[in-house]
Amino acid sequence: MTLRVLAQPAVARIPDERISGTNASKAHIDRRLKLIANKYLLKRANLLRPRPNEIDAFTMIPESNREHPMSGREFCVPDNSSHPKWNSWDIFKWRALSQKMGGGRAYLEAYKDGWIVYNKFRIKDAAHAHRIPPVLLACVAWAEVGGKPDGIKRPAFQGRTLQQTLTGRPAKFGKPPEATSVGAVSIQLRVASKELGIPIEQLSYTDRMNLITCLETDTFNLNIVAQHLKNLILHDYPGIDTSNLTDEQFIVAGSRYNRGIERALGDFVDSIKLSAGSHGRQFSEYGRRMLEHRDHVLTLLDKV
């Protein structure tokens, strides 16, 4: 008997607005370049946007009429309304082209900005469902999207699985397959499985591939990340109102997302107070960067 763990899809509410330069404190040329890059990225997004009657159309098919080409658990319903993926061409423009040519850091940040604006309703819905601040989820997303091409994550898992299968033992070098990070907002496969209440050891190869497919959709990805962030908050601050965080709690939650739960809470709190360059300062770096970008990300969530 197939176990079905279906995540309820959020209603796709896709903004029609154009995205403009967002950081008035930057030089005029940077604002112009970001505007150009944002318009390009929005054009890409518009080309791939589904028609309203195509969004989540699979959910309208009666259960008895659904065909399942692969056996195994199903974790979500198909969703074709995700933001365009960060690909090798984006990497080339970011790394190889100058800002004057429309590339560089401005291009990467334009993609991040565009992803948040495109998914702002999904971010808010997921955050409210799991009682965490929307800006916390959005800041993690802003930090994670872009960078490595989304297309290499699935092959990375498959390659690690093949290596482990051929050797008959856990990978000696590199990460084990279950530690592969997948999704636009990267999250390890074993962590996502844990958030679903299923030990990764109980998932077959087909189950894991099905879970990767779900994490490649923005709605499912954001909901799993939101649930994980809530559990990270409660790990350090049990019983608190997870929807209302202090700056310290905000930084710790972000840093936990990046570094996991192995290190003691005191290490992160002490790290925040250390001077730049001190040993241990790096423990809170991810969360501190999130705090620095928080006001900017809030403006993206509030775009109309």
N, C-alpha and C positions, 0 to 999 in steps of 0.2 A: 504493500500500500504506500503510495507516494505521499510524503509529508509536504504540505504546502504552507509556505510562510510568505504571505503576500503583504507587501507594503502598500498602503493606500496612496495613490498618486495625488499630488496637489493639482488643483486646477491651473492649467497653464495660462498665466496672465502676462503677456509679453509686451513690454513697453514699446511705444512707437517713437519715442522722442529721439532726437539726435543727441549724441554724446559730445560734449565740448571739453576744452581744456579745463582742468579742475584745480590747479594749484596756482593761485594768483601770486604767490611769493616767488615763483620761479622766474627766470629771465624770460623776456618776451619771445625769444626764438624757441625756447623749450615749450612754451605754451602753444605756439603755432605748430610745432612738430607733433606734439601730442594730439592736437586737434586733427591734423591730417591723418595720423595713424588711427585715431579713434573712428574717423569717418570710414576708413578702409575696412576696419574690423567690423563695424556695424553693417557695412555693405555685405561682407561675407556672411554675417549672421542672418541678414534678411533673406539671402539666397537660399538658406537652409531651413528657414522657419516653415513649419507645417501649416497647412490650411486649418482653420478651426475644426472642421469635421474630421481631420486626420489625427488630431491629438488624442492619444490614449484610446484610439479606436478599438483596440483589442479588448478593452474592458467591457465593451458592449456585446461581445460574442458570448452566447450562453455557454455555461461550463461544459455541458454535454457535447457541444459542437467544437470545442477546442482540440486541435491536434498538437501533440507534443512530439517533435522529431527526436528529442533526446530524453532518456529517462533520468530520474534524479529529482532533487528538491527544486522547487521554483521559489524564488525569494522576492520577485517583483513582477509587475506587468510591464510589457514593452512600452517604451516612451521615446518618441523620435523628436522631441522638442528641446533637446539639450543645446547648449551653446557650442559653436564650432570648436573643434579640438585644436590644441596647440601642436603644430606639426614641424617637420624638418625645415620647411621653408620659413616658418616663423623663427626658428633657431638661427637660420642663416641671416635673416634681416637683423635680428637682435645682436648677434655676435660679429658679423662681417661688415655690415653697413654702418656708416657714420650717421649721427643724428641729422646732419644736413641732407642725407640721402633717405631719410625716413626710417632709419633703424636705430640701434643703440638702446640705451636704458629707457628712453622715452617710448620706444615701441613696445617693450615688455610691459611697462606700467600702463600703457594704453590698453593692452590686452587684459590685464588684471582689472582695470577700471570697467572695461566693457563687460567682462564676465559678471562682475558684481551687479551692475545696473541691469543686465539681461535677466539675472536670477534673483533680483531683490525680493520679489514676492515669495519665491520658494524659500529664500533665506529666512524671511520673517515668519512664514508658516512653520518651518521646521523648528526655529528657535522658540516660538510660542508653544508649540506642541510639547517640547521638552523643557520648558520653563528655564531658558537661558537667555541672556541678552542677545538680541539679533546682531549687535555690533561685534560681539565676541565671535560668533560663527562667521560673520562676514570678514573679520580681520584674519581668522585662520584661513579662510578661502582665498583672500587677497594674497596672503603669504605663500600659499601652496600652488595656485594655478600658474601656468606658464613654467618656464625653466626647462625641465626634461620633456621631450616629446611624449604625448599621451600614447602614441602608437607603439612605444617600446615596452610598455609595462606588461601587457599580455604575453608577448614573446619572452620577456625576462622570466616570467613565472613558468612558462612552458620549458624554457631551457634549463632552469634550475630543477624542475621536476624530472626532466629526462636525465640530467646528470645524477640525481639522487637514485633514480630507478636503475641506471646502468651500474652504478657502484654498489648499490644495495645497502648504503649507509647514508646518514645525514651528511650534507655538504661540509667538507673540511675547510674549504676556502669560500669566502663570499657568504651570502645570505641563504638560508633554507627557503624552499618555495613559499611556505606560509608566511614568511616575513617580507614578501614582495609587496611594495606599496602600489596601490591601484586607485583609479578614479582621478578626476580633475583636481579634487581636493584630496590629496594623497592620504591613504590610510592603509595600514597593513592588513593583509587578508585575514590573519588570525585574530586581529583586533575586531574587525568587522564581524567575523563569525561569533566571537565572544559576545558582542553586543546583541546578536540575534538569539543568544542563549544556547548556541550549539558549539561544543568543543570542536576545534578544527580537525582533530583526529577522527571525528565521526563523519567528515565530509569526504566523499569519493572525489576522484579527479573531475568527473562530470559535474558534481555539485560545486566544486571550486570554480570551474569555468563558468557555470551559471551565475555564481555570486560575483565574479569579475564583470560579467556582462551587465549585471544590475548596477554595480558600482560605477560603471562607465556612463550611467545616466545621472544627470544632475539632481533630479528629485530624490532618488534613492540615496545617492552619495551624500547629499546634505543632511538627510534625516539620520543616517548612521553616524555621521560626524557629530551632529548635534547631540545625539544620545550619548556618544562617547565623551564629549565635553562635559555634559552634566555629571556623568559618573566620575570623571576626573576631579571635578569640583568637590563632589561629596567624598571622594577619597581623602582629601585633605581637610575639608570643612564640613563634616557630617552635621546634618540638621539645619544648615543655613538656608536662606532664601536664595536659591541658585539663579534667580532672575535679577538679582540686585547685588552686584559685586563691587568691592573696593578695588582701588588700583592694584594693590598687592595681590588680591585674589585673581584679578584679571590676568596679571603677569604670570602668576603661578599656573593657572589653567592653561595658558598658551604654552608655557615652557614644558609642562607635563605632556601636552599633545606632541611636542617635538622629541622629548627625552624619555617618556614613559614614567612608570610609577616605582621604579627600583630605588631611586635616590630619595633620601629623607626630605620632608617638607622644610626642615631647618636649613638644608643646603641651598634651597631656592630663595628663601627669605633672606638669608645672610648674603647671598649673591647679589641681590638687589641693592644692598647697602654698601657693597664693596666699591672702591674707586676703580676707575678704568685701568685695565692692564693687570689687575690683581688676580691671583690664582683663584679660580672658582667663579669669577665674574661671568664666565661663559655659560654657566648653568641657566641663567635667566635671560640670556641674550634674545632668544626667540620671542619670549613674552614681552620684553622691553621694546623690541622693534614693533610689535603689535600695538603697544600703547602709543608709540610715536605716530603710527599711521591711523590711530582711531578716529580722530576728528575728520581726516580726509575720507575715510571709509563711511563715516556717518553721512557726509554730504552725498555720497553715491547712493546710499540707501534711501535718502530723502528726495532724490531726483523725481520730478513729475513729468 
